[in-house]
């Protein structure tokens, strides 16, 4: 899948598109096909210095996400494939929302209102 990642700290020019493995939902997790990802002050301040968050192995970026549930892992009862959701998963760890798909704990997401 396509994802936007960081290879170094800096301005928006350090964001690069890469092919990465599509995540799979685990226990109590949901796989979301991303329709929209937010860009907020914490995003650009983190990109500039890396000082505000905990980085994982992959320098993926983005937290705020909205999309459609593609799959659910074991233990998820509140969502089904096709449900529209939004949330800010994993903060302060990276969620990798600047991608085609993101995995998030089900409890970090909410049903998207029909009028939104």
N, C-alpha and C positions, 0 to 999 in steps of 0.2 A: 504494500500500500504506500501511498505518498504521505510524507509527513514533513513538516518544517522543523528544523533542528538548529541548534547553535554549535558552531565549531570553535568559537572564541567569543569573549565579551566585547560589546561595542554597540554601535548604532544599528538601525534596521538593516543595513547592508550585510551584517553578519548572519542573518537568517538565510538558510539554504534549504532547498527542497531535496529530499533523499527518499529512496526506496527503503522501507524497513518492514520487518515481519508484522503481519496483522496480529494483534493480541487476541488471546482466547480468554473468555471469562472463567474464573475459578469459583471457589466456594463463596456464595453471597455476592457475586459480582455480575454486572450487566455489560454486554458489548453494545456500544452505541455507534451507529453510523452518524457521523457529525454532519449537521446541516449548517451550523454557525458556531464560531468561536469568538469570544470577546477579547479585546485588547484594552487593558486597563493600566492605570499608573503602576501597579505592582509588576505587571508584565514588562513594561519598558525599563523600569528601574532595575529589575532583576537582570534583564538582558544586558544592561549597561555595565553592571558590576558583579553580578552573581551573589551579592551580599545578603539578599533577603530570604532566601529559601534553601531547602535541602535538595541537592542534586542527586539523582540516581545514576545508574550506569550510562544510560542514554541521555544525551543532552536535548531531550524533547522539551518543547515549550508550550505554555498555555494551560489555563485552568477552566475558565468559564466556557461551558459547552451546551449546545442544544442540538437535539437530533432524535433519531428513531431507534428504538431497541431492536437489535438484530438477533441477539441470542441472550439467554440467561444461564447462569451457572447454577449448580446445585444449591438449594437452600433459598432461592429467590422465589417469593410468592406474590410480591406486590406488582411485578411488571411481567408483561408478555411481549414476544416479538410483535412489532407494529406499533407499540405504545410510543407516544411522543413524550420526551423528557427534557429536563434541563437541570443544571446544577454547577457546582464548583468543587469537583471531586479532589480528594487527597491533599488539599492545601494544608500545610505549606510545602509538602512534597510535590513534585511535578506530576501532572496528570497526562501531559502530552496531547492537549486538546487541539493543537494545530496539526491535525491529521485527518485522514478519511475515517478512521475508527479510533475509539478510545474505550478502555475498560475502566469501570468505576464500581466501587462498592454500591450496592443498590440503595443503601441508606443515605448516600451522598447525592441522590437524585430526587427530583420531584416530578409528578405528572405535569406536563405543559398544559396550561389552560387552553381550551378550545378557541377562545377569542384572541389569543396572542399570536 
